[in-house]
Amino acid sequence: MPTLVMKFGGTSVATLDRIRRAAKRVGREVANGYDVIVIVSAMSGKTNELVGWVEETSPLFDAREYDAVVSSGEQVTAGLMALTLQEMDVPARSWAGWQVPLKTNSAHASARIEEIPTDNINAKFGEGMKVAVVAGFQGISPEGRITTLGRGGSDTTAVAFAAAFGAERCDIYTDVDGVYTTDPRITSKARKLDKIAFEEMLELASLGAKVLQTRSVELAMRYGVRLRVLSSFEDNDDNAGTLVCAEEEIMESNVVAGVAFSRDEAKMTLLSVADRPGIAAAIFGPLADASVNVDMIVQNISEDGRTDMTFSLPVNQIARAEQAMAAAQASGEINFSELVTDSDVAKISVVGIGMRSHAGVASQMFEALRDEGINIKVITTSEIKISVLIDRKYMELAVQALHDTFGLEKSA
């Protein structure tokens, strides 16, 4: 039988009624002739509750026990989904990550998948099981301990299973009906995309779009897994949602596919740093050691052997970055006159594979922001994206202006 992977997020399994609704979708695919692997998240809000209990019990917690606790949410959902399917006379059973076994490394709370043997589940399919309900977000370490893959890890679990089992497709059911040109809450002109290329989705996910976890898109692109994002709250047909696929499957697309934004950004500048070989390593090494996620980097022209170094980072990592820079200066690794932090900025990005073959996207973007009186603080580009840092108060205005400038309300 062909295999289909179906993943249901927390809002899609938030109540018993929603689990029943999801189970009916699974039953329809079984009736269509598929062996189905269902990946489930914890019921909405449950993981946050479990994390809260761990932090209240032990502020400096053992990550191995953290994983043991927070993984339980998905196991509850998996069991309830399997029971619901059995009540519908669909042969199903639940699987915890360690039972598959989904093998990971030992990085508790942020484990990486190393292998998914298919023997156990395929043997059960051969015995007549039609649905394997697998607890997402979790696996087992070489030491035999439960591990978790980090927040949003059920998306990654689903794609990894689709790759391992050679699934025809991986359907991600969520509370939105697809991938939009931007957040519909920002502009009513946002349009749902029928198809989007892996590279575009990867950029949008990494730049602030919350529809799919970045690691899941990376895996899908690497293994050629066709992903479909669709709503669990609407009746779907075969062409519903958004298909995330190879660029070759898209006949024609707009130059810009979408506008992404990240509200919680900060900008940090080291003033008057010595301009010498190795200075970048001396600055960004300690930041990496402190687990600060640096994004945009700009170095000013050197004057009298001194330069300014500016970079962006998540606003919740400012304290760690300041501590790392202070320690680096105290140790003599770097020397700067002042550390200036701006915690009130946002990152706006335009993304599209069409930018490879079309000139003028940057000038259009900059002119649109100029016309709205929005000043650009930092610019960074890649082959298929342009990102800028602006004052946060102009974020929604910038998104709306760029959406209009590139005509994203219209299909190609």
N, C-alpha and C positions, 0 to 999 in steps of 0.2 A: 504494500500500500504506500502511496506517497505520504510524506510527513509534512505537517503544518505546525508551526510554533505560534502560540497565541499568548500574549502577555497582558495581564490586567493590573493596572496601577491601583494605588491605595483608594482613590475615590471610586473606582469601579467595583471594589469589593468592600465598601465601607459598612454595609449592612447585610443582613441575611437576604433581604429582598434583592439587593444588587448582586449578590453572589448567585442567586437563582437566575437573574437576568443574564449574567455572564455565562452561566452553565448552559442556558438555552442556546446561546450562540455557539458554544462548543459542540453541543448536541447536533446542531445543524451541519457543522463541518464534518462530524463523524458520519452523518447521513449522506454527505457528499462524497464519501469514500476515503477520507483521510484518517491516518493514525495521527493523533494530536498530542503534542506536548504543551501543556499549559504552565506558564510561569506566573506565579502570583506574588504580589507585594503584601505587606502587612495592611490590615484594615486602616483606613485614613486616621491619622493622629496617634496610632498605637506606637509606632517607632519613637516618636517624640516623647511619649509617656514613659516608655521603657528607658530611653536615654536619661530622662529626668530622674527616674528612680536610681539609676546607676550613679549619677553625679551627686545626688543627695546622700546616698549611702557612702560613697567613697570618692571625694573630689580628685584625689590622685589615684584613679582606679587602675587595676590590672587589666590591660587591654584584652587578655584572653578571656577573663570573666565578663568583660563588657560584651564581647562577641557572643558568649554563651547566652547572655540575657537578651540582647537586642534581636538576635536571630529567631527568637521564639515567636515573634509576631507573624512572620511568614509561614511558620509551621502550623499555626492555628488556622490561617486562611487556607493553606493547602489541604488540611484535613477536612475543613468545612466544605470546600469545593468538591473534594472527592466524594463526600457523603451525599452532597446535593446531586451529583451526577449519578451516583448509584440509585438514588431515589427515582431518577428518570430512566432507570434500566439501561444506563450507559456504563459498560465495564470500565471502571476507573480505580486508581489507587494513588495515594499521596507518597511523595518522596522528599525527605529532607536532603540537604546538599550532601551530607556524608554518606547517604545510602546510594547515591548515583554510581560512584562517588565523583563529585566535582572537586578536582584536586587543585589546590592553590599553593602559593608560597606561604611563608610564616608571618607576613606583615599584617598582624591583626588590626582590624578596623579599616584597612585599605589594601586588602589582599589582591593579588593578581592571579588570574586563572592560568593554570599550567596545562591541564589536560581534562577532557571529559570523555572517559571510556563509554562506549555505547552498548556494551555487551548486556548489562543488567536490564536496561529498559527495553532493548530490542528483543531480549528473551521473553519478557512479559508480553510484548506486542505479539510475538509468535504464539503465545499461549492463549491469545484472545482478548487481552487488555486492549482497549481502544484509546484510553486517555491516561497519560502520565501527568499528574499534577505535581509540579516541582516547586518547592519553596525557593523563591528567588533570593539574590543578595548574599548567598552563603555558600561555603564549601568546607573543605577539610584540609588541614595543614599536613606536612610530612610527619609532624609529631603526633598526629591523630586528634588535634584540637579543632573545634568549630572555628571558622574564620568568617568574616564578612568583607564585602567588596567596596564599602564606602557608600555614602548616600546616593541614591539613584541606581544602585548596583543591580537591581532587578532587570533594567533595560539591558545591561551588559550580559547578565545571565541568559536572557532570551536570545540575543544575537549569537552568543557563544554556542548555545544548544542548536540553533539553526545551522551554524557552520559545521558543528560536529556531526549532526545527523543528516546533512545534505538536504535540509528542508526546502520545500518549494518556495516558501515565503515566511517571513516573520511579521506577524501583525501585532502592533503595539496599541492596545486599547487604553484610552485616557479620557480626560474630561474636556478635551477640545476635539474638533472634527477634522483636524489636519494641521499642516504647517502653513502659516500665513506670511504675507509679505512684510508685516510687522505686527506688533501687538494690537489687536482690534480695540483694546481699551484705550489706546492712545489716539487712534484715528479710525473713524467708522468706514473709511475707504479701503482698509486693509482687505486683501483678497486671498482666499485660500488657493494654494498652489496644487495643481493636479500631480505634478512631478517635480522633484528637485534632485540635483546631482549630489552624490556623496560629499564632494569637496565643499559645495555650497552649504550643505547642512552641517558639516563639521565646523566650518567657520562661524555660522550663525549660532550653533550650540556653544562654542567656546567664547563667543562675544556677548552672550547674555540671553539668547533665546532659551526658554526653559522646557521646550517640548521633548527633547531627547537628551540623554546624558552623553557627554562628549566621547567617553570611552566606548559606548555602544556603537556610535557612528564610525569611529576608527576601526573597530572590529568588523563592522559590516562592509566597509570599504576594502579592507584587507582581504576578506574572504568572499567578496562578491555576494553578500546576503541581501536579497531584495527586501527592503523594510517598508511596511505600510503603517502610517499613523492614522488612527481613526477614533471616533467617539464611541464610547460604550453606552451612551445615553440615546443614541439614534439608531434607527433601523438602517443597516448598511447594505449596499449592493456591491458587486465585484469591483466597481470603479469608484467606490467611496474613499474618502480620506485623501492622504497625500502619499504617493509612492516615492521612496528615497532609493535611487538606483544609479547605475553607471551613466556617465555623461552621454554615451552613445545611444541610450534609450530615449533621449530627449531630442525630438526632431528640431525644435526651434524654441528659443527661450529669450526673455528680455535680457538686455545687457546687464542690468542689476536685478537680482532675484529678490532681495529683501533688505530691510533696514533693521539692524539690531542695536540694542542699547544696554548699557550697564550703569545703573544709578549709583551704586555704592563704590565709587572710585575715589582715589586720592592721588595727588601729585606731590612729589618730594624732590627738592633741589639741594644739592651740595654746592655751595658757593666757594669759589677760589680753591679748587683742588689742583694739586701739582699735575701738570700735563706731562706724563712720562710713561714709558713702556710698562705695562702691568697694572696701571692704575684702575682700569675697568675690572680686572680680576680681583684687585684688593678691595673694591667696593662691593661687587656683586657676589663674591665668594661668601663673605660673612652673611649677606642677606639670604643666600641659598641655604646656608647652614642653619639659619633661624627660621627656615620654611616660609620665607616671604616670597609671594608670587609676583615677581616683577614682570611688567608687560612692555609698555612703550618706553624707549630709551632715547634721549637726545643729548648730545654733547656739543656745547658751544665752541666757537672758534677760540683757539688759545691766544692769550695776550700775556706777554712777559712771563711765559712758562706756566701760567695758571689758566684753568678752565672751569666752567660750571657743568655739572652733570645732573640731568633731570630724568626722572623715571616715574611711571605710574604703578600703583599697587592697590589691592582692595583696602577699603577704608578701615576694616576691622583688623588690619595687620600693621597699622601705623606704629603702635607702641613697640611691637617687636622690631620693626625696622629702625626706629629711633634708638632703641637699646643696642642693636647690632652695630649701628654707625658710631655710637658713643664709645662702645668697647673697642672698635677698630681704631678710632682716633686715640684712645687712651693707650693702646698698645703700640702706637707709632706706625701702624700699617698704612694709614691715610692721614692727611691733614687738610682740614677745610676751615673756612672762616665762619660759616654759619650753615645751619640746616633749616631750610624753609619748607613748611608743609602746608598744602592747600587741601583741606578735607571736604571741599564743597564743589566737586567737579563730577561730570558724567562722561562716559565714553559712548560715542555714536559711530556706527560703522555701516558702510554700504558694501554688499557682497554680491558677486555674480561672476560665473565662469565666462560670460560674454565680455568682461573687461579685458580678457587676454587679447582680443582681436579688435577692440574698439578704443580709440584714443578720445581724450577729452572728458572722461568721467570725473577725474579729480577737479578740473576747472569748473565743471557744472556743479559739483558738490560745494566747492568753496564759494562760488558766486551765489548759490542759494542761501548759504549761511550768512554771507555778507549782506544780502538784500534784507535779511531779517534782523540785522544788527547784532549778529552773534560772533563773538571773537573766538578764534581758535588758539588754544594754548600749546597743544602738541599734536603732531601728525605722524602717523606711521602707515606704511603700505605693504602689501604683498601682491602677488600676481592676480589674485581675485578679490582683494578687499582693500578698502581705505578706511582708517579709523582716525578719529579726532577726539581730543579732550576739550570740553567746553564747560562753562559755568553750569552747575546742575539746574539752576532755575530756568534755563532755556532748553532743557532736554526735550520736553514734549513738543515745543515749538519746532525744534530742529528735526525731530522725527517726522512731523507732519509736513514740513517744508520739503524734506528730501523725498518723502513718499510721493509728493505731488510733482516735484522736479523730474523724477525718473518715470513718471506715469505708471506707477506700480499697480494702480487700480485696474489697468487694462492688461489682458493677456497678450502674448507675443503674436 
